[in-house]
Amino acid sequence: MQGGFSALNSLGLVSWGSMNSFVLTAVPLFMLMAEILRESGLSTRVYGGLAKLVAKLPGGLLQTNIAGCAVFASVSGSSIATAASIGSVALPQLIRRKYQRSLAAGSLAAGGTLGILIPPSFR
């Protein structure tokens, strides 16, 4: 307010600049993709196959979460999109298979942070 009307004018430019961002387009679309996978039943089939594949490993599905998050993070480039997308698909599947909620959420949180480490990362 100390800058007068010129400062007020820049408020609109700054708002538009932050809303006109690739990140704000990519993250919701990756989350939409995860919802489509969940609603179509494909995620249930994928976790069913993975459960049989890693049945002998201790915490097998938790380890596949980390690998899945790494792959998804390398595609999306976003930690936020990775954690939200994989989390919305994996958490119900893990709870249905009697994993502890805190342990499942911890593996998803750890895997979600890979988005910023694997190039091309943007947030």
GICORGI-V991003 format. One record per residue. N is the residue number from 0. RES is the residue in three letters. SS is DSSP state (hx for helix, st for strand, lp for the rest). Layout:
n->N res->RES ss->SS
n->N res->RES ss->SS
This chain:
n->0 res->MET ss->lp
n->1 res->GLN ss->lp
n->2 res->GLY ss->lp
n->3 res->GLY ss->lp
n->4 res->PHE ss->hx
n->5 res->SER ss->hx
n->6 res->ALA ss->hx
n->7 res->LEU ss->hx
n->8 res->ASN ss->hx
n->9 res->SER ss->hx
n->10 res->LEU ss->hx
n->11 res->GLY ss->hx
n->12 res->LEU ss->hx
n->13 res->VAL ss->hx
n->14 res->SER ss->hx
n->15 res->TRP ss->hx
n->16 res->GLY ss->hx
n->17 res->SER ss->hx
n->18 res->MET ss->hx
n->19 res->ASN ss->lp
n->20 res->SER ss->lp
n->21 res->PHE ss->hx
n->22 res->VAL ss->hx
n->23 res->LEU ss->hx
n->24 res->THR ss->hx
n->25 res->ALA ss->hx
n->26 res->VAL ss->hx
n->27 res->PRO ss->hx
n->28 res->LEU ss->hx
n->29 res->PHE ss->hx
n->30 res->MET ss->hx
n->31 res->LEU ss->hx
n->32 res->MET ss->hx
n->33 res->ALA ss->hx
n->34 res->GLU ss->hx
n->35 res->ILE ss->hx
n->36 res->LEU ss->hx
n->37 res->ARG ss->hx
n->38 res->GLU ss->hx
n->39 res->SER ss->hx
n->40 res->GLY ss->lp
n->41 res->LEU ss->hx
n->42 res->SER ss->hx
n->43 res->THR ss->hx
n->44 res->ARG ss->hx
n->45 res->VAL ss->hx
n->46 res->TYR ss->hx
n->47 res->GLY ss->hx
n->48 res->GLY ss->hx
n->49 res->LEU ss->hx
n->50 res->ALA ss->hx
n->51 res->LYS ss->hx
n->52 res->LEU ss->hx
n->53 res->VAL ss->lp
n->54 res->ALA ss->lp
n->55 res->LYS ss->lp
n->56 res->LEU ss->lp
n->57 res->PRO ss->lp
n->58 res->GLY ss->lp
n->59 res->GLY ss->hx
n->60 res->LEU ss->hx
n->61 res->LEU ss->hx
n->62 res->GLN ss->hx
n->63 res->THR ss->hx
n->64 res->ASN ss->hx
n->65 res->ILE ss->hx
n->66 res->ALA ss->hx
n->67 res->GLY ss->hx
n->68 res->CYS ss->hx
n->69 res->ALA ss->hx
n->70 res->VAL ss->hx
n->71 res->PHE ss->hx
n->72 res->ALA ss->hx
n->73 res->SER ss->hx
n->74 res->VAL ss->hx
n->75 res->SER ss->hx
n->76 res->GLY ss->lp
n->77 res->SER ss->lp
n->78 res->SER ss->hx
n->79 res->ILE ss->hx
n->80 res->ALA ss->hx
n->81 res->THR ss->hx
n->82 res->ALA ss->hx
n->83 res->ALA ss->hx
n->84 res->SER ss->hx
n->85 res->ILE ss->hx
n->86 res->GLY ss->hx
n->87 res->SER ss->hx
n->88 res->VAL ss->hx
n->89 res->ALA ss->hx
n->90 res->LEU ss->hx
n->91 res->PRO ss->hx
n->92 res->GLN ss->hx
n->93 res->LEU ss->hx
n->94 res->ILE ss->hx
n->95 res->ARG ss->hx
n->96 res->ARG ss->lp
n->97 res->LYS ss->lp
n->98 res->TYR ss->lp
n->99 res->GLN ss->lp
n->100 res->ARG ss->hx
n->101 res->SER ss->hx
n->102 res->LEU ss->hx
n->103 res->ALA ss->hx
n->104 res->ALA ss->hx
n->105 res->GLY ss->hx
n->106 res->SER ss->hx
n->107 res->LEU ss->hx
n->108 res->ALA ss->hx
n->109 res->ALA ss->hx
n->110 res->GLY ss->hx
n->111 res->GLY ss->hx
n->112 res->THR ss->hx
n->113 res->LEU ss->hx
n->114 res->GLY ss->hx
n->115 res->ILE ss->hx
n->116 res->LEU ss->lp
n->117 res->ILE ss->lp
n->118 res->PRO ss->lp
n->119 res->PRO ss->lp
n->120 res->SER ss->lp
n->121 res->PHE ss->lp
n->122 res->ARG ss->lp
